[in-house]
Amino acid sequence: MEFQASGSRRQFLSGVAITAGAGILLRSRLGWAADKTDPRVADIVAKTIGIDTHNHIDVPLTAAETPGPNIDLAGELKRSGLSSICMTFATDYQTGDAYDRFLKGLASLDRQLERNSVKRSLTPDDVRTAHTNSQLTVIQAIEGGHFLQGHLERVEEAYRRGLRHFGLLHDSDASVPLGDVYTNAPRYFGLTPFGAAVLKECNRLGIVIDLAHADMQTTEAALKVTTRPVIISHTGLDTQLGNNPSMAQMMRPRLISKEQAKMVANAGGLIGVWTHLANTPLDYARNIRALVDVIGVDHVCIGTDTKLTQPIPRPDGPGTGGPPPDGSGPAQQHPRVGERTNQAWQDQTVGFCYGVVDAMLKTGFTPDEIGKIGGGNFLRVFDRVTSRQS
């Protein structure tokens, strides 16, 4: 918030569902609630520009799914206390033409944005103006370059459609690969020539490059090519494994080392802390603190890897909810603990930002530091990326 002034994703999600179900009773006993009596919390949330740099919004991506259910994007965004999200979706979960899914996904998001009276921000100043005018806004993102299919000109096409945040990689390789994914065995030994060309095109246009899902060698190669700072929007330090061994084992390949975090920070970039491996907002604030202690407060941001709005089922994609506690009934009727932004923790009773700000204050962060981590740092990088000066 800025002060105004080794497995596939499908396997990963299934594992999260099982782990969340097994830990539900423990988390209930560890129930945590924000201090609603602390006037500082509401004041900080009101005065800051809160940005979640990685938030999934499920919308139809195929003709068979269209038009899909209406989503309460505006209501959930207001409840969260966030000013904006980097609104992302992925096209590699389903078979068929990824480019067609990309176009249909954008069209679906167009409809939902119009219905919710929410606009895309195309510049950092758009975000700041929206906050000043108490208007909700989003920053369009994509997770994975699968829709490109080797066509570099599609980067500019996506830019003209409002894309300002590009995650080069996701769980599976694109048909024309861009680099090595950290959960897969290395095949390209870093950034591919096409990946480098895409990165340069993003630099030219003013699109934030997100190296989430990139392994160490790909990150090193990308930093040698880019002329702008990059981010890793959603991860955590590999030293912060939480207190659930099975979850830690599953998540370990998706975490980064202190060396990789420092590499990105030293190039002016950011690391986003996700809510995974944190049973409470206090745990989450401590994970943020651990990263700040390594790379400094100016290089950390929020990237929950959650879903602000309700998940929708995919005919051949990952499930949208965990199994019910008693093992009966369809999975989609029982959201997983931690899947939704405003339900990131068991027994969460306040919107996301209110709980996190309260926890960060209790962890020793100052309001100014909360402002930087919560959105100010991302806006600084967004400024740098969109500046015409190299």
C-alpha positions in Angstrom: 0.0 0.0 0.0 1.5 3.3 -1.1 0.7 6.4 0.9 -1.2 8.9 -1.3 0.8 11.7 -0.5 8.3 -30.0 -9.3 4.7 -30.8 -9.7 2.2 -29.3 -12.0 -0.2 -26.6 -10.9 -3.0 -29.1 -11.0 -1.1 -31.5 -8.6 -0.2 -28.5 -6.5 -3.8 -27.4 -6.1 -5.0 -30.9 -5.3 -2.3 -31.2 -2.6 -3.3 -27.8 -1.1 -6.9 -29.0 -0.9 -5.9 -32.2 1.0 -3.5 -30.4 3.3 -6.0 -27.6 4.0 -8.7 -30.1 4.9 -6.4 -32.0 7.2 -5.3 -28.8 9.0 -8.6 -27.1 9.5 -9.1 -28.1 13.1 -5.6 -27.0 14.0 -6.1 -23.6 12.3 -9.4 -23.1 14.2 -7.6 -23.5 17.5 -5.0 -21.0 16.2 -7.8 -18.6 15.2 -6.6 -15.1 14.7 -8.6 -11.9 14.3 -7.5 -8.3 13.6 -7.8 -5.8 16.4 -10.9 -3.9 15.2 -10.4 -1.4 18.0 -7.1 -0.1 16.7 -7.9 3.1 14.7 -4.5 3.0 13.0 -5.5 0.0 10.9 -8.4 1.6 9.1 -6.5 4.9 8.8 -3.5 3.2 7.1 -5.8 1.2 4.7 -7.7 4.4 3.8 -4.6 6.5 3.1 -2.7 3.9 1.1 -2.8 2.4 -2.4 -2.9 -1.3 -1.8 -1.9 -3.6 -4.7 -1.9 -7.4 -4.8 0.6 -8.1 -7.6 -0.7 -11.6 -8.4 -4.4 -12.3 -8.1 -6.3 -14.8 -10.2 -9.8 -13.9 -11.6 -11.6 -16.9 -13.0 -13.6 -16.2 -16.2 -14.6 -18.3 -19.2 -11.8 -19.0 -21.6 -13.7 -21.1 -24.2 -16.9 -20.9 -26.1 -18.3 -23.8 -24.1 -17.8 -21.9 -20.8 -19.3 -18.6 -22.1 -20.9 -16.5 -20.7 -20.1 -17.9 -17.3 -21.3 -16.6 -13.9 -21.2 -13.0 -12.9 -18.6 -12.2 -10.4 -18.6 -9.6 -7.6 -15.3 -8.0 -8.4 -16.2 -4.6 -7.1 -17.6 -5.9 -3.8 -14.7 -8.2 -3.1 -12.2 -5.5 -3.9 -13.9 -3.0 -1.6 -14.1 -5.6 1.2 -10.4 -6.4 0.8 -9.2 -2.9 1.4 -7.1 -3.1 -1.7 -7.0 -0.3 -4.3 -6.1 -2.6 -7.2 -5.0 -6.0 -8.2 -2.8 -7.3 -10.9 -5.6 -9.3 -12.4 -4.2 -12.4 -14.0 -5.3 -15.6 -15.7 -3.4 -18.6 -17.3 -4.1 -20.3 -20.6 -2.1 -23.5 -20.1 -4.6 -25.6 -18.1 -6.7 -26.6 -21.0 -6.1 -28.2 -24.3 -6.6 -26.5 -27.6 -5.5 -23.0 -28.9 -4.0 -20.9 -26.1 -4.2 -17.8 -28.3 -8.0 -18.2 -28.6 -8.3 -18.8 -24.9 -6.3 -15.6 -24.3 -8.6 -13.5 -26.5 -11.8 -15.1 -25.0 -10.4 -14.5 -21.5 -9.8 -10.8 -22.2 -13.3 -10.5 -23.6 -14.8 -12.2 -20.6 -12.9 -9.8 -18.3 -14.1 -6.9 -20.4 -17.7 -7.9 -19.7 -17.1 -8.4 -15.9 -15.2 -5.1 -15.6 -18.0 -3.2 -17.3 -20.6 -4.9 -15.1 -18.7 -4.0 -12.0 -17.8 -0.4 -13.1 -14.1 -1.2 -12.8 -11.5 0.1 -15.3 -8.1 -1.1 -16.2 -5.2 1.2 -15.3 -2.7 1.6 -18.1 -0.2 3.7 -16.2 0.9 4.2 -12.6 -0.8 7.6 -12.6 -4.0 5.9 -13.6 -3.8 3.8 -10.4 -3.0 6.9 -8.3 -5.8 8.9 -9.9 -8.3 6.1 -9.3 -7.3 6.0 -5.6 -7.7 9.8 -5.3 -11.1 9.6 -6.8 -12.1 6.5 -4.7 -12.5 4.5 -7.9 -11.7 0.8 -8.1 -9.2 -0.3 -10.7 -7.2 -3.3 -11.9 -3.9 -3.8 -13.8 -4.2 -6.5 -16.5 -1.8 -9.4 -16.2 -1.2 -12.7 -17.8 0.6 -15.8 -16.4 2.6 -17.6 -19.1 3.5 -16.7 -22.6 1.6 -19.7 -24.1 -0.7 -17.4 -26.1 2.2 -16.0 -28.1 2.9 -19.4 -29.9 6.1 -17.9 -31.3 4.5 -14.7 -32.6 6.4 -11.7 -31.1 3.9 -9.2 -32.6 1.2 -10.6 -30.1 3.0 -8.8 -27.3 2.1 -5.5 -28.8 -1.4 -6.7 -29.6 -1.8 -7.7 -25.9 -0.4 -4.3 -24.8 -3.0 -2.5 -27.0 -5.7 -4.7 -25.2 -4.5 -3.3 -21.9 -1.8 -5.8 -20.7 0.7 -4.2 -18.5 2.1 -7.1 -16.4 3.5 -10.2 -18.2 4.5 -13.4 -16.4 6.7 -15.1 -18.9 6.4 -18.6 -17.5 3.8 -20.8 -15.8 3.6 -24.5 -14.9 4.0 -26.0 -18.4 6.2 -25.0 -21.3 4.7 -22.9 -24.1 4.6 -24.4 -27.6 7.5 -22.0 -28.3 9.3 -22.0 -24.9 10.5 -18.9 -23.2 12.7 -20.4 -20.5 13.0 -23.0 -17.8 10.2 -23.4 -15.3 11.5 -24.0 -11.7 9.3 -27.0 -11.0 10.4 -28.8 -14.2 13.7 -30.4 -15.2 15.9 -27.8 -17.0 15.6 -28.2 -20.8 16.8 -24.8 -22.2 19.4 -23.8 -19.5 18.0 -20.4 -19.1 16.1 -17.9 -21.2 15.5 -19.0 -24.8 16.1 -16.7 -27.7 12.4 -16.2 -28.1 12.1 -15.5 -24.3 14.8 -12.8 -24.7 13.0 -11.2 -27.6 9.7 -11.1 -25.6 11.5 -9.5 -22.7 13.0 -6.8 -24.9 9.6 -6.1 -26.5 8.1 -5.7 -23.0 10.9 -3.3 -22.2 10.1 -1.3 -25.4 6.4 -1.2 -24.8 6.4 -0.6 -21.0 5.1 -3.9 -19.7 6.2 -5.1 -16.2 8.1 -8.4 -16.5 7.3 -11.1 -13.9 9.8 -13.9 -13.5 7.7 -16.0 -11.2 8.0 -19.7 -12.1 11.5 -19.0 -13.6 14.4 -21.0 -12.3 17.7 -19.5 -11.2 19.5 -19.7 -14.5 16.5 -18.2 -16.4 16.4 -15.4 -13.8 20.1 -14.7 -14.3 19.8 -14.6 -18.1 16.7 -12.4 -17.9 18.5 -9.8 -15.7 21.3 -9.7 -18.3 18.8 -8.8 -21.1 16.4 -6.5 -19.4 16.9 -2.7 -19.2 14.1 -2.3 -16.6 13.6 -3.8 -13.2 11.6 -7.0 -13.0 9.5 -8.6 -10.3 8.9 -12.1 -9.0 5.3 -11.6 -8.0 4.4 -14.6 -5.9 6.8 -16.7 -3.9 8.6 -16.8 -0.5 12.0 -17.5 0.9 13.0 -21.2 1.0 13.9 -20.7 4.7 10.2 -19.9 5.5 8.6 -23.3 5.4 5.8 -23.0 7.9 4.8 -25.7 10.4 3.2 -28.3 8.1 5.9 -30.7 6.7 3.8 -32.1 3.9 2.9 -28.6 2.7 6.5 -27.5 3.0 7.7 -30.4 0.9 5.1 -29.7 -1.8 5.9 -25.9 -1.9 9.7 -26.1 -1.6 10.3 -26.1 -5.4 8.3 -22.9 -5.7 10.3 -20.9 -3.2 13.4 -18.9 -3.9 16.8 -18.7 -2.3 18.2 -15.6 -0.6 20.7 -15.4 -3.5 17.9 -15.3 -6.1 16.0 -12.7 -4.1 19.1 -10.5 -3.8 19.8 -10.8 -7.5 16.4 -9.3 -8.4 16.6 -6.7 -5.7 20.1 -5.6 -6.7 18.7 -4.9 -10.2 16.1 -2.6 -8.7 13.3 -5.2 -8.7 10.8 -6.7 -6.3 9.8 -10.0 -4.7 6.1 -10.6 -3.9 5.3 -12.6 -0.8 2.4 -15.0 -1.1 0.0 -16.2 1.6 0.9 -19.8 1.3 2.8 -21.4 4.2 1.3 -18.9 6.6 -1.4 -20.2 8.9 -2.3 -16.7 10.2 -1.8 -13.1 9.2 0.9 -12.9 11.8 2.7 -15.8 10.2 2.3 -13.9 6.9 3.7 -10.7 8.4 6.7 -12.7 9.7 7.4 -14.1 6.2 7.4 -10.6 4.9 9.8 -9.5 7.7 12.1 -12.4 6.8 12.4 -11.2 3.2 12.8 -7.5 4.2 15.7 -8.6 6.4 17.4 -10.1 3.4 16.7 -7.6 0.6 15.4 -4.4 2.3 12.0 -2.8 2.6 12.2 -1.2 -0.8 12.2 -4.5 -2.7 9.3 -6.4 -1.2 5.7 -6.3 -2.3 2.4 -8.3 -1.8 1.6 -11.1 -4.3 -1.0 -13.4 -2.7 -1.5 -16.0 -5.5 -5.2 -16.1 -4.3 -8.5 -15.5 -6.0 -10.4 -12.3 -5.2 -13.6 -13.7 -6.7 -15.2 -17.1 -6.7 -13.5 -19.9 -8.7 -15.3 -21.4 -11.6 -15.1 -25.1 -12.6 -13.0 -26.0 -15.7 -14.1 -28.9 -17.9 -10.5 -30.1 -18.2 -8.7 -27.8 -15.8 -7.9 -28.0 -12.1 -10.7 -28.2 -9.6 -11.9 -25.0 -8.0 -12.3 -26.2 -4.4 -11.1 -28.6 -1.9 -12.9 -31.7 -0.8 -15.6 -31.3 1.9 -14.5 -32.1 5.4 -16.7 -35.2 5.5 -15.5 -36.4 2.1 -19.0 -36.2 0.5 -20.4 -33.9 -2.2 -18.8 -32.2 -5.1 -15.5 -30.5 -4.4 -16.5 -27.2 -6.0 -19.0 -26.5 -3.3 -16.3 -26.3 -0.6 -13.7 -23.6 -1.2 -10.2 -24.4 0.1 -8.9 -22.5 3.1 -6.5 -19.9 1.6 -7.9 -20.0 -1.9 -9.8 -16.7 -1.7 -8.2 -13.4 -0.9 -10.7 -12.4 1.7 -10.6 -15.9 3.1 -6.9 -16.4 3.2 -6.9 -17.8 6.7 -9.3 -19.9 8.7 -11.8 -17.8 10.7 -10.8 -14.6 8.9 -13.4 -12.0 9.8 -12.0 -8.9 8.1 -10.9 -8.0 4.6 -7.5 -8.9 3.5 -5.7 -5.6 3.9 -7.2 -4.9 7.4 -5.9 -8.2 8.7 -2.5 -7.8 7.1 -1.9 -4.2 8.2 -2.9 -5.1 11.7 -0.4 -8.0 11.7 2.4 -5.9 10.2 1.9 -3.3 12.9 2.1 -6.0 15.5 5.3 -7.3 13.8 7.0 -3.9 14.1 6.5 -2.4 10.7 5.9 1.4 10.5 3.0 2.9 8.5 5.6 4.1 5.9 7.0 0.6 5.5 3.6 -0.8 5.2 2.9 1.7 2.5 6.0 0.7 0.5 5.4 -3.0 0.8 1.7 -2.8 0.2 1.8 -1.0 -3.1 4.3 1.9 -3.2 7.2 -0.3 -4.3 5.2 -1.8 -7.1 4.2 1.6 -8.3 7.8 2.7 -8.3 8.8 -0.2 -10.5 5.7 0.4 -12.7 6.9 4.0 -13.1 10.4 2.9 -14.0 9.1 0.3 -16.6 6.8 2.8 -18.3 9.3 5.6 -18.3 10.7 6.3 -21.8 14.2 6.9 -20.4 16.3 3.7 -20.4 
